Amino acid sequence: KKIEKLDLKKYDAKISVVRDMFLFSCFTGLRISDVTHLRSEYVKKVKGEYELDFVTIKVGKRAEIPLHILFKEKAKKLSKPERILVKYFDKKNEFVFPRLFEQYINRHLKLICSLAKISIRCTFHTARHTFGTYMASKIPLPALMSLLQHSDIKTTMIYVNMSQQMVKEGL
């Protein structure tokens, strides 16, 4: 929420792109490689709702992500990931987001976290953990495993255990 609310108008426009890519990952669970290589052809609009359908870079698995049901807000027509997507999506462009190197993204992400007064070590992978931990308390385990493209249930259980620990600690 701190990163979402951060005012970056006085900074280079690319820092806002990095923030949006990071938040898109927080809302979808996508790896940095999948966000940076997200092609416009992977975006499907079905009955006015956005979905992603593609093969992931790291594990080569098909990902079908219904953006319209992730982080939906009652008063808003589009979900949080859809709002970010439409900001950048243009069928004429090969990629959804501007092409940025992973090292550049992570360097600017550190600045963003500093500006948001977030003291934990933050990398792009933190977004994936944020998604997994949040969704672990919202959806069935097989669905989470599928969204995160995990092959082993033990990997997905890390997020479930983190989520349960947070509940116990009252976070």
C-alpha positions as CSV (number, residue, x, y, z in Angstrom):
1,K,0.0,0.0,0.0
2,K,2.9,2.4,0.7
3,I,4.3,1.8,-2.7
4,E,0.9,2.1,-4.4
5,K,0.3,5.5,-2.7
6,L,3.8,6.9,-3.4
7,D,3.9,10.1,-5.4
8,L,6.6,9.8,-8.0
9,K,5.7,12.8,-10.2
10,K,9.0,14.6,-9.5
11,Y,11.1,11.7,-10.6
12,D,12.0,10.2,-13.9
13,A,9.0,8.6,-15.6
14,K,10.8,5.2,-15.7
15,I,10.6,5.0,-11.9
16,S,6.8,4.9,-12.2
17,V,7.1,2.2,-14.8
18,V,9.3,0.1,-12.3
19,R,6.7,0.7,-9.6
20,D,3.8,-0.4,-11.9
21,M,5.7,-3.5,-13.0
22,F,6.4,-4.4,-9.3
23,L,2.8,-3.8,-8.3
24,F,1.6,-5.8,-11.3
25,S,3.7,-8.7,-10.0
26,C,2.2,-8.2,-6.5
27,F,-1.2,-8.5,-8.0
28,T,-0.5,-11.5,-10.3
29,G,2.4,-13.4,-8.8
30,L,4.4,-13.2,-12.0
31,R,8.2,-13.5,-12.0
32,I,10.3,-10.6,-13.2
33,S,11.2,-12.5,-16.3
34,D,7.5,-12.9,-17.2
35,V,6.7,-9.3,-16.5
36,T,9.6,-7.9,-18.6
37,H,8.8,-10.3,-21.4
38,L,5.0,-9.9,-21.3
39,R,3.9,-9.7,-24.9
40,S,0.8,-7.8,-26.1
41,E,-0.3,-11.0,-27.8
42,Y,-0.6,-12.7,-24.4
43,V,-3.4,-10.3,-23.4
44,K,-6.9,-11.5,-24.0
45,K,-10.0,-9.5,-23.5
46,V,-13.1,-11.7,-23.0
47,K,-16.4,-10.0,-22.3
48,G,-14.7,-6.8,-21.3
49,E,-12.4,-8.7,-18.8
50,Y,-8.7,-9.1,-19.1
51,E,-6.8,-12.4,-18.9
52,L,-3.2,-13.4,-19.6
53,D,-2.4,-16.6,-21.5
54,F,1.2,-17.5,-22.1
55,V,4.1,-19.9,-21.4
56,T,6.3,-18.8,-18.6
57,I,10.0,-18.0,-19.2
58,K,11.6,-19.9,-16.2
59,V,9.6,-23.1,-16.1
60,G,8.0,-23.2,-19.5
61,K,4.5,-23.8,-18.1
62,R,1.3,-22.4,-19.5
63,A,-0.1,-19.6,-17.3
64,E,-3.7,-18.6,-17.6
65,I,-4.3,-15.7,-15.3
66,P,-7.7,-14.1,-14.9
67,L,-6.8,-10.5,-14.1
68,H,-10.4,-9.5,-13.6
69,I,-10.8,-11.5,-10.4
70,L,-7.5,-10.7,-8.8
71,F,-7.6,-7.8,-6.3
72,K,-11.0,-6.7,-7.4
73,E,-12.3,-3.6,-5.6
74,K,-16.1,-3.1,-5.3
75,A,-16.3,0.5,-6.4
76,K,-14.0,0.0,-9.4
77,K,-14.8,-1.5,-12.8
78,L,-11.3,-2.9,-13.3
79,S,-9.2,-4.9,-10.9
80,K,-5.9,-3.5,-9.7
81,P,-3.8,-5.6,-12.2
82,E,-6.2,-4.6,-15.0
83,R,-5.8,-0.9,-14.2
84,I,-2.0,-1.3,-14.5
85,L,-2.3,-3.3,-17.7
86,V,-4.5,-0.8,-19.6
87,K,-2.1,2.0,-18.7
88,Y,0.6,0.3,-20.8
89,F,-1.2,-2.2,-23.1
90,D,-1.3,-1.3,-26.8
91,K,-1.8,-4.1,-29.4
92,K,0.6,-2.3,-31.7
93,N,3.4,-2.7,-29.3
94,E,5.3,-6.0,-29.1
95,F,5.6,-5.9,-25.3
96,V,3.1,-4.6,-22.6
97,F,5.7,-2.8,-20.5
98,P,8.6,-0.7,-21.7
99,R,11.8,-2.9,-22.0
100,L,14.0,-2.5,-18.9
101,F,16.8,-4.7,-17.7
102,E,16.3,-6.6,-14.5
103,Q,19.3,-5.0,-12.8
104,Y,17.9,-1.5,-13.6
105,I,14.5,-2.5,-12.2
106,N,15.9,-3.9,-9.0
107,R,18.1,-0.8,-8.5
108,H,15.2,1.5,-8.9
109,L,13.0,-0.7,-6.8
110,K,15.4,-0.1,-3.9
111,L,14.9,3.6,-4.3
112,I,11.1,3.2,-4.4
113,C,11.2,1.2,-1.2
114,S,13.4,3.8,0.4
115,L,11.0,6.6,-0.6
116,A,8.1,4.6,0.7
117,K,10.0,4.1,4.0
118,I,10.0,0.3,3.7
119,S,13.0,-1.0,5.6
120,I,13.0,-4.7,4.6
121,R,15.3,-5.8,1.7
122,C,13.2,-5.5,-1.3
123,T,13.7,-7.1,-4.7
124,F,11.3,-7.8,-7.5
125,H,10.9,-11.3,-6.1
126,T,9.4,-9.7,-3.0
127,A,6.3,-9.0,-5.1
128,R,5.8,-12.7,-5.9
129,H,6.1,-13.5,-2.2
130,T,3.6,-10.8,-1.4
131,F,1.1,-12.3,-3.9
132,G,1.6,-15.8,-2.6
133,T,1.3,-15.0,1.0
134,Y,-1.8,-12.9,0.5
135,M,-3.5,-15.4,-1.8
136,A,-2.7,-18.3,0.5
137,S,-5.5,-17.3,2.8
138,K,-7.9,-16.5,-0.1
139,I,-7.9,-19.4,-2.5
140,P,-7.5,-23.2,-2.5
141,L,-3.9,-24.5,-2.4
142,P,-4.1,-26.2,-5.9
143,A,-5.3,-22.8,-7.4
144,L,-2.4,-21.0,-5.7
145,M,0.1,-23.7,-6.9
146,S,-1.2,-23.2,-10.5
147,L,-1.1,-19.4,-10.4
148,L,2.5,-19.5,-9.1
149,Q,3.5,-22.2,-11.6
150,H,4.9,-24.4,-8.9
151,S,5.7,-28.1,-9.7
152,D,6.0,-29.1,-6.1
153,I,3.4,-28.5,-3.4
154,K,6.2,-28.1,-0.8
155,T,7.2,-24.8,-2.5
156,T,3.6,-23.5,-2.4
157,M,3.3,-24.6,1.2
158,I,6.0,-22.0,2.1
159,Y,3.5,-19.3,1.3
160,V,0.7,-21.0,3.2
161,N,2.9,-21.4,6.3
162,M,3.9,-17.7,6.1
163,S,0.3,-16.7,5.8
164,Q,-0.7,-18.8,8.8
165,Q,2.2,-17.4,10.9
166,M,1.1,-13.9,10.1
167,V,-2.5,-14.7,11.2
168,K,-1.1,-16.1,14.5
169,E,1.0,-13.0,15.0
170,G,-2.0,-10.7,14.3
171,L,-0.6,-9.1,11.2
